[in-house]
Every structure is written in C-alpha cells, then in structure tokens.
Amino acid sequence: MENVTLALDTVGDLKERFTSSVTPANATLSEDLLVFSSNTNETAAVGRDPSSLVLAVCITALYSAICVVGLLGNVLVMYGVVRYTKMKTATNIYIFNLALADALATSTLPFQSAKYLMGTWPFGELLCKAVIAIDYYNMFTSIFTLTMMSVDRYIAVCHPVRALDFRTPAKAKIINVCIWLLSSAVGVPVTIMAVTNVMSEGNTVCMLQFPEPDWYWDTVTKICVFIFAFVVPVLVITVCYGLMILRLKSVRLLSGSKEKDRNLRRITRMVLVVVAAFVICWTPIHIFIIVRTIVPINQNNLLVKASWHLSIALGYTNSSLNPVLYAFLDENFKRCLRDFCFPYRSHMDQRASVGCATVHESQRPSVLPAGGRGLQHD
C-alpha cells in the first residue's frame, strides 16, 4: 500500500483503486490494499503474521456468506421480474437493474477471497480487469439506479398525471441502458488502466496504473467518485423524499382508490428502505477514503485494518441485503419466491388466491382480489 498499486479489493477497493503510483517506492496516499491485509514484506502467503492470517480467514468466511446469499437472492429477483408479467412494472424494471449489478459484484468475491488467502493475485490480467471493472460498474449503476427509483417515486407521488406517460416499463428499460452507458464513462477507463504487477517480494498485485502525474489523477479520481457516486446522488434522493414526505402529509388520498393508495405508499416506503440501506452500507467506505486522503493513518494498526475491511465488507453486504428487503417488504416478491421454491403447493393455492399471475399492466384491475396486492400498483 505504500507501493503504487491499487490492489483489487472489494467494493472497498474503491479507495485502493482510486490510488496507485507507478513506482513501488512512491509512498503517496495510494497505499495498496495489500498493506491492510498484510505488511508489505508479508504479502506472500508464506511468512504472514498470525493476525493477518486470521483476518484473511475471517474475510474469506464473510465473503463466502455474502456471495452465496447475494448471488442466489439477486438471481431469484431477476427471475421473478422476467418470469411473471405482472412483475414487469417500472419500479421492478429498476429493481432488476439493481439486482443485476449486485449479482455481478457478488460473483467477484471468490476471486477476492482467494487473493486474501494466498497473499497474491493468481488469476491473470484479464480477470483483474474484469473484477475491477465490475466493482466500479456496480458502484455507479447501483447509486444511479437508486437515484432514478427515487425520482420515479417522486413523480408517482407528486405528479400522478404526468406519471402515466413517464412511468412505463419501456421507458424504465431505456433509462437502465442509459445508466450502464453513463457508468461506462468510469468503467471503461478503469478497465484499460487495470494491470497486474509483480512486486519485489514476488507476489502479484491487481492494480490501477494511472498516467503521470499519478498522484494528481489518483486524487482527482477519488474526489470525482466521492462527489458523483455519493454526494450528488444522495442529495437528489434526499430532495425527492423530502418533497414526497410533504406531499404525503398534505393529502389523505393520493389516488381515487384506497387500495391503490396503500400500495403507492407501501412501495414508496420500500424504495426508501432500500435507498437507506445503500447509504448506510456505503457511507463508511466513502468516509474512510476521504479521511485517508487527508490524514496520515497507520496502515499496520490491527484496529485500522479491521475497520477498513469491515467497511469494505459492509459495502458488499448491501448487494446481498437487497433481495432480503424485497422479500420482507413486498408481498409480490414474497409470493413469487414461494411459487419458485414450492411450485406444486403454489399451483394448488392459486385456486384460492391470486398468485404471481401473468397479467399485463394494461389489463390489471385498479383493485385486486384478496391476496393480490403487490407491485402492480406502483
């Protein structure tokens, strides 16, 4: 970490990836993440001190759990949106995009766990580029998608007439494509800059190699990511929900139907919880990055190491947390999950209640029969 690398770490590689010098002797703020996982002269698997080894094992165990829950949960969410026509609403199209980004992010955890345990990057430069690119894409597409979900809820609550034209699945899909294209403004450059380097100790690191002057581009990258991937989106989300709260307090009924109104408020709460979870999970790593940029920190302090890795793991935890939130907060997702896990039982239950029926949004009634509440009224 006092070398020039930007050791690929995790969502938290944010920081690492925001830093990197071209010469190992350059001790800028771009201290490689390997410094946090082990001392610079102990990055090889052999000879690591016990505390670093224990930390690596704990990180691997935590990442394994996050990977299993995140991959399975997000794949099920995407399956539900694709499989059931009733789930193809504007809100759920955004949720699909969020689940896709989260699934990709959690799929990189096995490689990062192996790097921790082995003290080196053994997977070559191609996978190095892929993992770093996925982390950046996940970071930007997630916050951009959540921002659009908040704007979408604002329009649904505060401008219901305009929402009829703006809030359609087709337009949500177009916006999702634009989000990925916009994220490519960062994703493509970091893919190009991602390289593997063999250090003097013999270990290989996966890093970002900035052009000269590297310290300048390192600092600019960190500041830009903090502003555009955190500060600005959070401000937009805060304004949207502030206006929505004022609107919800000022009127008793937002639509002509009490049932539809309850669904509107419920989905708005669900999106708020998902956004809040993202902000809570990502705030520590962003703060850590800024603090490390301004204030010198003892990288070898065990408490600092543990805090850093905990912040990183918290960012990845968000990717596995979202499917759990959908399952608890939305009856439609819960019902679709039950239908997927217990298809035969669900087939029998459909005679008594409305399950994940394949009804197009244009054909749905304003009030569903008993048991039919869900995201169709979003």
C-alpha positions in Angstrom: 0.0 0.0 0.0 2.8 2.3 0.1 3.5 1.0 -3.3 1.9 2.2 -6.4 -0.7 -0.4 -6.7 -4.3 -0.3 -6.3 -4.8 -3.7 -5.0 -8.0 -5.0 -6.1 -10.1 -5.5 -3.0 -13.7 -5.1 -2.9 -16.3 -2.6 -3.2 -13.8 -1.1 -0.8 -11.2 -1.3 -3.4 -12.9 1.9 -4.1 -10.2 3.5 -2.2 -7.5 1.2 -3.3 -8.5 1.6 -6.8 -8.6 5.2 -6.5 -5.0 5.2 -5.7 -1.9 3.9 -7.3 1.6 5.1 -8.1 3.7 3.7 -10.8 6.8 3.2 -8.6 6.6 0.9 -5.6 8.8 3.3 -3.6 6.3 6.1 -4.0 4.5 6.5 -0.7 1.5 8.6 -1.6 -2.0 8.2 -0.2 -2.4 5.4 -2.7 -1.4 2.8 -0.3 -2.3 -0.6 -1.7 -4.9 -2.7 0.0 -2.3 -5.4 0.5 -0.9 -3.2 3.2 -4.2 -3.7 5.1 -4.3 -7.4 4.6 -0.7 -7.8 5.5 2.6 -5.9 5.9 4.3 -5.0 2.7 7.0 -7.6 3.3 4.5 -10.2 4.2 2.2 -10.2 1.3 3.2 -13.7 0.2 1.2 -16.4 1.8 4.3 -17.8 3.5 5.6 -15.9 6.4 2.5 -13.8 7.2 1.9 -12.9 10.8 -0.9 -14.8 12.7 -3.1 -11.7 12.9 -3.0 -11.1 9.2 -3.8 -14.8 8.5 -6.7 -14.8 10.9 -8.0 -11.6 9.3 -7.7 -13.2 5.9 -9.6 -16.3 7.0 -12.4 -14.1 8.6 -12.7 -12.1 5.4 -12.9 -15.2 3.3 -15.7 -16.7 5.5 -17.6 -13.4 5.4 -17.2 -13.0 1.7 -18.4 -16.6 1.1 -21.6 -16.0 3.0 -22.2 -12.7 1.2 -21.5 -14.4 -2.2 -24.0 -17.3 -1.6 -26.8 -15.1 -0.3 -26.2 -12.3 -2.8 -25.9 -14.5 -5.9 -28.9 -16.7 -5.0 -31.1 -13.8 -3.9 -30.4 -11.5 -6.8 -30.8 -14.2 -9.4 -34.2 -15.1 -7.9 -35.2 -11.4 -8.0 -34.2 -11.2 -11.7 -36.0 -14.5 -12.4 -39.2 -13.2 -10.7 -39.2 -10.0 -12.8 -38.6 -11.9 -16.1 -40.8 -14.8 -15.4 -44.0 -13.1 -14.2 -45.5 -10.5 -16.5 -47.3 -8.8 -13.6 -43.9 -8.0 -12.1 -42.8 -6.0 -15.2 -43.6 -2.6 -13.8 -41.5 0.5 -13.9 -40.3 0.0 -10.3 -39.5 -3.6 -10.8 -37.5 -2.9 -14.0 -35.2 -0.7 -11.9 -35.1 -3.4 -9.2 -34.0 -5.8 -12.0 -31.1 -3.5 -12.9 -30.1 -3.2 -9.3 -30.2 -7.0 -8.9 -28.1 -7.4 -12.0 -25.4 -5.1 -10.7 -25.4 -6.7 -7.3 -25.2 -10.2 -8.7 -22.2 -9.3 -10.8 -20.5 -7.7 -7.8 -21.0 -10.7 -5.5 -19.7 -13.0 -8.3 -16.3 -11.5 -7.9 -16.0 -12.3 -4.2 -14.5 -15.9 -4.7 -11.6 -14.3 -6.6 -11.0 -11.7 -4.0 -11.2 -14.2 -1.2 -8.6 -16.3 -2.9 -6.4 -13.2 -3.2 -6.7 -12.6 0.6 -5.8 -16.2 1.5 -2.9 -16.5 -0.9 -1.5 -13.0 -0.5 -1.2 -12.6 -4.2 -3.3 -12.3 -7.4 -3.1 -15.6 -9.2 -5.8 -15.1 -11.9 -4.0 -13.1 -14.5 -4.6 -9.7 -16.0 -7.8 -10.4 -17.8 -9.7 -11.4 -14.7 -8.0 -8.5 -12.9 -9.6 -6.1 -15.4 -12.9 -7.8 -15.2 -13.1 -7.7 -11.4 -12.1 -4.1 -11.1 -14.5 -3.0 -13.8 -17.4 -4.9 -12.2 -16.7 -3.2 -8.9 -16.8 0.2 -10.5 -19.9 -0.6 -12.6 -21.7 -1.9 -9.5 -20.9 1.2 -7.5 -22.1 3.6 -10.2 -25.1 1.7 -11.6 -26.4 0.9 -8.1 -26.4 4.5 -6.9 -27.7 5.8 -10.3 -30.5 3.2 -10.3 -31.5 4.1 -6.7 -31.5 7.8 -7.7 -33.8 7.1 -10.6 -36.0 4.9 -8.4 -36.3 7.9 -6.0 -37.1 10.3 -8.9 -39.6 7.7 -10.2 -41.4 7.6 -6.8 -41.4 11.4 -6.6 -43.2 11.6 -9.9 -45.6 8.8 -8.9 -46.5 10.6 -5.6 -46.3 14.3 -6.5 -47.2 14.3 -10.2 -49.6 11.3 -10.7 -51.0 12.6 -14.1 -47.5 13.1 -15.6 -46.6 9.7 -14.2 -49.0 8.0 -16.6 -46.7 8.9 -19.5 -43.3 8.8 -17.8 -43.6 5.7 -15.6 -43.8 2.9 -18.1 -41.7 -0.3 -18.3 -40.4 0.6 -21.7 -39.0 3.9 -20.6 -37.6 2.3 -17.4 -35.7 -0.1 -19.7 -34.3 2.8 -21.7 -33.2 4.6 -18.6 -31.5 1.4 -17.3 -29.5 1.2 -20.6 -28.5 4.9 -20.2 -27.4 4.2 -16.6 -25.0 1.5 -17.9 -23.7 3.7 -20.6 -23.1 6.6 -18.2 -21.3 4.2 -15.8 -19.1 3.2 -18.7 -17.6 6.7 -18.5 -15.7 5.3 -15.5 -15.9 1.6 -16.2 -14.1 1.7 -19.5 -11.1 3.8 -18.3 -10.5 1.7 -15.2 -10.7 -1.5 -17.3 -8.0 -0.1 -19.5 -5.8 1.0 -16.5 -6.2 -2.2 -14.6 -3.0 -4.3 -14.8 -1.1 -6.9 -12.8 2.3 -6.2 -11.4 4.9 -8.5 -9.8 6.3 -6.8 -6.7 9.8 -7.1 -5.3 8.5 -9.7 -2.7 7.4 -11.9 -5.6 3.7 -11.5 -5.1 1.4 -10.3 -7.9 -1.0 -7.4 -7.3 -4.0 -6.4 -9.3 -3.9 -2.6 -9.6 -4.9 0.6 -11.4 -2.0 2.2 -13.0 -2.7 5.9 -13.6 -0.9 8.1 -16.1 1.7 10.6 -14.9 1.5 12.5 -12.7 -0.1 9.6 -10.9 -0.6 11.4 -7.6 -2.8 14.0 -9.5 -5.0 11.5 -11.2 -5.2 9.5 -8.1 -6.6 12.5 -6.1 -8.9 13.6 -8.9 -10.4 10.1 -9.3 -11.1 9.8 -5.5 -12.7 13.2 -5.4 -14.8 12.7 -8.5 -16.0 9.3 -7.3 -17.0 10.7 -3.9 -18.9 13.6 -5.5 -20.6 11.8 -8.4 -21.1 8.3 -6.9 -22.2 9.5 -3.4 -22.7 13.2 -2.6 -24.8 14.3 -5.6 -27.0 11.2 -5.8 -27.7 11.3 -2.1 -28.6 15.0 -2.3 -31.0 14.2 -5.2 -32.6 11.3 -3.3 -32.9 13.5 -0.2 -34.7 16.3 -2.1 -37.0 13.7 -3.7 -38.1 12.1 -0.5 -38.3 15.5 1.3 -40.9 16.6 -1.3 -42.7 13.3 -1.1 -43.0 13.5 2.6 -44.5 16.9 2.4 -46.9 15.6 -0.3 -47.9 12.6 1.7 -48.6 14.7 4.8 -50.7 17.2 2.9 -53.2 14.8 1.4 -55.2 11.9 2.7 -55.7 10.2 -0.6 -53.3 10.3 -3.4 -55.4 8.4 -5.9 -59.1 7.5 -6.4 -58.7 4.1 -4.7 -57.8 3.5 -1.1 -56.2 0.1 -2.1 -54.2 1.7 -4.8 -53.2 4.5 -2.4 -52.0 2.0 0.2 -49.9 0.2 -2.5 -48.4 3.6 -3.6 -47.3 4.4 -0.1 -46.1 0.9 0.6 -43.9 0.8 -2.4 -42.6 4.3 -1.7 -41.6 3.1 1.8 -39.9 0.0 0.3 -37.8 2.1 -2.1 -36.9 4.4 0.8 -35.7 1.4 2.9 -33.6 0.1 0.0 -32.0 3.6 -0.5 -31.4 4.0 3.2 -29.7 0.6 3.3 -27.4 1.6 0.5 -26.4 4.9 2.1 -25.8 3.2 5.5 -23.6 0.4 3.9 -21.6 2.7 1.6 -21.1 5.8 3.9 -18.2 4.2 5.9 -16.1 3.3 2.9 -16.5 6.7 1.3 -15.6 8.5 4.6 -12.7 6.2 5.1 -11.4 7.1 1.6 -11.7 10.8 2.2 -10.1 10.6 5.7 -7.2 8.5 4.3 -6.7 11.1 1.6 -6.4 14.0 4.1 -5.0 12.4 7.3 -2.0 10.0 7.6 -3.1 6.7 9.0 -1.0 3.9 10.5 -1.8 1.1 8.0 -0.3 -1.6 10.2 -2.5 -0.9 13.2 -4.7 -4.0 13.6 -7.8 -1.9 14.5 -7.3 0.2 11.4 -7.0 -2.9 9.3 -10.1 -4.5 10.8 -12.1 -1.2 10.4 -11.1 -0.9 6.8 -12.0 -4.4 5.9 -15.3 -4.1 7.8 -16.2 -1.0 5.8 -15.4 -2.9 2.6 -17.4 -5.9 3.6 -20.3 -3.6 4.6 -20.4 -2.3 1.0 -20.6 -5.8 -0.4 -23.2 -6.8 2.2 -25.5 -4.3 0.6 -25.5 -6.4 -2.6 -26.8 -9.4 -0.7 -29.2 -7.4 1.6 -31.5 -6.0 -1.2 -33.2 -9.3 -2.1 -33.9 -9.9 1.6 -35.5 -6.5 1.8 -37.7 -7.2 -1.2 -38.8 -10.5 0.3 -39.8 -8.9 3.6 -41.3 -5.6 2.3 -43.1 -6.7 -0.8 -45.9 -9.3 -1.0 -45.4 -9.9 -4.7 -41.7 -10.8 -4.4 -42.5 -12.9 -1.4 -45.3 -14.7 -3.3 -43.1 -15.2 -6.3 -40.3 -16.6 -4.2 -42.7 -19.0 -2.6 -44.0 -20.1 -6.0 -40.4 -20.7 -7.2 -39.5 -22.7 -4.1 -42.7 -24.7 -3.7 -44.2 -24.8 -7.3 -46.6 -27.7 -6.6 -48.0 -26.2 -3.5 -48.4 -22.8 -5.2 -50.3 -24.4 -8.1 -52.9 -25.7 -5.6 -53.1 -22.4 -3.7 -53.8 -20.5 -6.9 -57.3 -21.9 -6.8 -58.0 -20.0 -3.6 -55.9 -16.9 -4.1 -54.2 -14.8 -6.8 -50.5 -15.8 -7.1 -48.0 -14.5 -9.4 -50.4 -14.3 -12.3 -49.2 -13.2 -15.7 -51.4 -10.2 -16.2 -50.2 -7.3 -18.3 -50.2 -3.9 -16.6 -52.5 -2.5 -19.1 -55.1 -5.2 -18.3 -54.8 -5.2 -14.5 -57.7 -4.0 -12.4 -57.4 -1.0 -10.1 -58.2 -3.1 -7.1 -57.1 -6.8 -7.0 -59.0 -9.6 -5.3 -57.9 -10.6 -1.8 -54.3 -11.5 -1.7 -53.5 -9.7 -4.9 -51.7 -6.7 -3.6 -48.3 -6.1 -5.0 -46.0 -4.0 -7.1 -48.5 -3.8 -9.9 -49.9 -0.6 -8.3 -46.6 1.3 -8.3 
